[in-house]
Amino acid sequence: MLIETLVADAFGTNCYVLASSRGSECVVVDPGIGIAPRLEETLAEHKLKPVAVLLSHGHLDHTFSVTPVCGASDVPAFIHSDDSHLLQDPTLGFGPGTSAMFGTGLEWTEPDDVEVLSDGAALELAGMRFTVDHAPGHTEGSIMFHTAARDATPYTLTGDVLFAGAIGRTDLPGGSATKMWESLERKVLPMADEVRILPGHGPRTDMAAERASNPYLRQVAQAHR
């Protein structure tokens, strides 16, 4: 599997490009601020054709470039139903700091084609299979995408649910510490050690490392022994 990582111009958001090989169709995940020009270069370099944009959740640092990216290739955007309202009005997910950054000058247009997802949905895209895992806490509609090429290493795109050594914040509109705890217990901890984690921010990791050293996962695990 070909996996390219582009880091956005703000907030250090990871945008991923996934394809089965060079010269094939691909999927774009979480196109954040300033991603569009570099994404075009990456697609041209590897001769890739986008067929979809996957969104781990509706926060603006993950969706800022979704409309130009979708429009450039005439492809749909996929988002969980509980966060779809943030594609209509991203300011509903703003915290005070984000509101101060953008003020009242944000110009926003929702993508023309939005597909809403539910827990357990399976997507066959660009020769790859993605399984949707609803994991609220950071936002109401936060999801993880599980994928793996046949007989290959499994990957999970965790968005802002899980990072290397940390988890997503729960104090923004739609966030819930209780739901995050439940997601960590029911959705994250059961993942196998060999699963490679592609987080929404920061470096890649794997479940073996996070199970051993992530203080939040260790706390959840200890509480439910």
C-alpha positions in Angstrom: 0.0 0.0 0.0 1.2 3.5 -0.9 0.8 6.0 1.9 1.8 9.6 1.6 1.6 12.1 4.5 1.2 15.8 3.9 1.3 18.1 7.0 -1.1 21.0 6.8 0.0 24.6 7.1 -1.7 25.1 10.5 -2.3 22.9 13.5 0.1 20.2 12.2 -2.8 18.2 10.8 -1.9 15.1 8.8 -3.5 14.6 5.4 -3.0 11.1 4.0 -3.1 9.8 0.4 -3.6 6.1 0.2 -3.4 3.9 -2.9 -2.8 0.3 -3.7 0.1 1.3 -6.0 1.6 4.1 -8.1 -0.5 5.0 -11.2 -3.8 3.9 -9.6 -6.8 5.4 -8.0 -6.4 6.8 -4.5 -8.2 8.1 -1.4 -7.5 11.4 0.3 -8.0 11.6 4.1 -8.5 14.9 6.0 -7.3 17.6 3.6 -6.5 20.5 6.0 -5.3 24.1 5.6 -3.0 24.8 2.6 -3.0 21.2 1.4 -4.5 21.6 -2.1 -1.4 22.7 -4.0 0.9 20.1 -2.4 -1.7 17.4 -2.9 -1.8 18.2 -6.6 2.0 17.7 -6.7 1.8 14.4 -4.9 -0.9 13.1 -7.1 1.0 14.1 -10.2 4.3 12.6 -8.9 2.7 9.2 -8.3 0.2 9.4 -11.1 -2.8 9.0 -8.8 -6.5 9.7 -9.4 -8.6 10.5 -6.3 -12.0 8.7 -6.0 -13.0 10.0 -2.6 -12.2 12.2 0.4 -12.6 10.6 3.8 -13.0 12.8 6.8 -12.2 11.5 10.3 -14.4 14.2 11.8 -15.7 17.7 11.0 -13.2 20.1 12.6 -12.0 22.8 10.3 -8.3 21.8 10.6 -9.2 18.5 8.9 -11.8 19.7 6.5 -10.5 23.2 5.4 -9.6 22.1 1.8 -12.3 19.4 1.3 -14.4 21.4 -1.1 -11.6 22.4 -3.5 -10.1 18.9 -3.3 -13.5 17.2 -4.0 -14.3 19.8 -6.7 -11.0 19.4 -8.5 -11.6 15.7 -9.1 -15.4 15.6 -8.9 -15.4 13.1 -6.0 -17.6 12.8 -2.9 -16.7 13.6 0.7 -17.5 10.9 3.3 -18.2 11.9 6.9 -20.1 10.4 9.9 -23.7 11.5 10.1 -23.1 13.1 13.6 -20.5 15.5 12.2 -22.2 16.2 8.8 -23.6 19.5 10.1 -20.0 20.8 10.5 -19.6 20.6 6.7 -22.6 23.0 6.5 -21.2 25.3 9.1 -17.7 24.6 10.4 -17.9 27.4 13.0 -20.2 25.1 15.1 -17.1 23.2 16.0 -15.0 26.2 16.9 -13.4 26.7 20.3 -12.5 30.2 21.4 -9.0 30.0 20.0 -10.2 29.0 16.5 -12.9 31.6 16.5 -10.3 34.3 17.3 -8.0 33.0 14.5 -10.7 33.1 11.7 -12.9 35.8 13.1 -15.8 36.6 10.8 -13.8 36.4 7.6 -14.2 32.6 6.9 -15.6 31.9 3.5 -17.0 28.4 3.3 -18.8 26.3 0.8 -20.0 22.8 1.5 -18.9 20.1 -1.0 -21.5 19.3 -3.7 -21.5 15.6 -2.9 -21.5 14.5 0.8 -22.0 10.9 1.8 -22.8 10.2 5.4 -21.4 7.2 7.2 -22.6 5.0 10.0 -20.7 2.7 12.4 -19.6 -0.5 10.8 -20.0 0.7 7.2 -17.7 -0.8 4.7 -16.3 1.2 1.7 -14.7 -0.3 -1.3 -12.6 2.5 -2.7 -9.5 2.6 -5.0 -9.0 -1.2 -4.7 -9.0 -0.9 -0.9 -11.6 -1.7 1.8 -12.2 0.7 4.6 -14.3 -0.2 7.7 -15.8 2.7 9.6 -15.5 2.6 13.4 -17.5 5.3 15.2 -15.5 6.5 18.2 -17.0 9.7 19.6 -15.4 11.8 22.3 -13.4 14.3 20.4 -16.5 15.2 18.4 -19.9 13.5 18.2 -19.1 12.0 14.8 -15.4 11.1 15.2 -14.6 7.9 13.3 -11.6 5.7 12.7 -11.0 4.0 9.3 -9.5 0.4 9.4 -7.9 -0.7 6.2 -5.4 -3.3 5.0 -4.2 -4.7 1.7 -4.6 -8.4 1.3 -2.2 -10.4 3.5 -0.5 -7.1 4.5 0.0 -4.9 7.6 -3.3 -3.5 8.9 -3.6 0.3 9.3 -6.0 2.4 11.2 -6.6 6.1 10.5 -7.5 7.4 14.0 -8.1 11.1 13.3 -8.1 12.9 16.6 -9.2 9.8 18.7 -5.6 8.5 19.3 -2.2 10.0 18.8 1.3 8.7 19.7 1.3 9.0 23.5 -1.9 11.1 23.7 -5.6 11.3 22.7 -7.8 14.1 21.3 -9.1 16.9 23.4 -12.7 16.7 24.6 -13.5 20.3 25.6 -14.7 21.6 22.2 -18.3 21.7 21.1 -19.5 18.2 20.7 -16.7 16.7 22.7 -17.3 14.4 25.7 -14.7 13.0 28.1 -17.1 10.2 29.0 -17.6 9.2 25.4 -13.9 9.4 24.7 -13.2 7.0 27.6 -15.8 4.6 26.2 -14.3 4.8 22.8 -10.8 4.1 24.1 -12.2 1.1 26.0 -14.5 -0.4 23.3 -12.9 0.7 20.1 -9.2 1.4 20.6 -7.9 -1.1 23.2 -9.3 -4.1 21.3 -7.2 -3.4 18.2 -4.4 -5.9 17.7 -0.8 -5.0 18.6 0.3 -5.1 14.9 -2.1 -2.4 13.8 -0.2 0.6 12.5 -1.7 3.9 13.6 -2.0 6.9 11.2 -3.1 9.7 13.5 -4.6 13.0 12.7 -1.6 14.8 14.2 2.0 13.8 15.0 4.0 10.8 14.0 2.9 7.3 13.1 2.8 4.7 15.8 1.4 1.2 16.4 -0.9 -0.4 19.0 1.8 -2.3 20.7 3.6 0.9 21.5 0.5 2.7 22.6 -0.8 -0.1 24.7 2.6 -0.2 26.5 3.2 3.5 27.0 0.2 5.7 26.2 -0.9 7.0 29.6 -4.5 7.3 28.6 -4.8 3.8 27.3 -3.0 2.4 30.3 -5.4 4.2 32.6 -8.4 2.8 30.8 -7.0 -0.7 30.8 -6.2 -0.6 34.5 -9.6 0.7 35.4 -11.3 -2.3 33.6 -9.1 -5.2 34.8 
